[in-house]
Amino acid sequence: MATVSLDLVPRTRLERELLASVLGVARVALSLHLAPGGGSPASSLESLQRYLFSSETVPVREEDGSVVILSTSGEALESVEIARAIHPEAVEGVPFDQVAILLRSPERHQPLILEALRRAGIPSLSL
């Protein structure tokens, strides 16, 4: 199983041992840590990255379009809306490796996403 630790800083010996044990038995282990210090995030995406798993108060900022959250009544419609959101970016020349689609159940959504992207005229992607 793959294991990701997000900005974990064990405080006690037992916590350190537990974390080491969990990461030690994982087939793939990744530890991500926030950069120390730094000023205010430069974009909504940086703000999301910094504060998603933080208990700190998130500073209010102007929306800059670097993060889009979509929610619809079903997976098929959600896939169509995702393709519609990506299409203008693809037309403007944004490389596909700079586009991310975060899904709760990728194994269920993948065929729907691929079909929606094809219908939107976006070339086939490897997901």
N, C-alpha and C positions, 0 to 999 in steps of 0.2 A: 504494500500500500504506500502511496506517496503521502508525505507529511510536510506541511508548511507551518513554520512558526512566524508569527507576525509581531515584531518588536517586543519579544518576550525578554524580560530581564528577571531571572529567578532571584529571589531575595534570601532564600535560605539554602542550606546544604541539601535538604530533602527535595526542594523544588529543582535545584540544579541536577540532582541525581535522576529525578523523574523525567525532566526534559531530555537529558542525555540518553536515558533508557528508551524513551519514545522515538527520538531521532535515530538512535542506534539500530533499532529493528526495522526501520522503514526501508523499503527498496530504494526510494528516492527521498531525500530530505533537503529542504530549502529553508534557510533562516533569513528573513527580511528584517532590516532595522531602519528606522527613520533616521535621516541625516540629523545630526545634533545641531541645535541652534537654528540659525537661518532667520531671515526676516519673514514678512508676510508672504504667503504663497502668491505667485505671480498669476495664477489662473484658477478657474474653478476645478480643473482636473488636479492641480497640485494641492488645492485645499482638500479635495476629496481624499487624495492619497495620504495627506498628513493627518486628517481628523477622523477618518472612517472608523477606526478602532480605538479612538482616544476618548478619554472622559473629559478632556478640556472643552471649554466653550468655543464654538466655531465662530470666528469673526464674520460679521456681515460683510458681503462683498457684492459688487455688481455682477450680474450674469454675463459671461463672455462666450457662451456657446460651446465650450470645450468639453462639456458633459451633457448628454441628452438621456433622459429617462423616459421610457415608453411603457405604457401599460394598456392593455386592451381586454376585451371580453373573451378572447380565445387565442390559442397558440397560432393558428393559421393567420388570423388578422394581425396578430403581433408581428409575425414574420413579414407580412406585406408592409407594415409600417416601418419596420427596420430597413427593408430594402428601399423604401421611399426616402428614408432619411440618408441612406448611404449614397444613393444615385447622384444627387447634386455634387457631392464631394468627389465621386469618381469622375464626373464630367469635368470638374475643375482640375483634375490631375492629382488628387491626393492619392499617394501610393497605398495599396491595400494593406501593407504591413504597418501602416499607421492608423488603421481602423480596427477597433475591437468591438466584439459583440459578447456581452456577458449574459449567460443564460443559466437559469436555475437547473434545467434538465437538458443539457446539450444533446444527449443521445436521442431524446424525443423531438427536439426542435431542429436538429441538423437537416433532415430531409425537407422540412418546411422552409427553412431559411434558404437552402440551396435552390429550391424551386422558385421562391419569391425573388431571389437575386437574378435568376435566369430570366424570369418574366419581366423584370425591371430593366433588362438589357445590360446587366452587369456581368462581365465575363466570369466564367467558372473560377471559384476559389477553392483552395484546399483548406478545409476546416479541421 
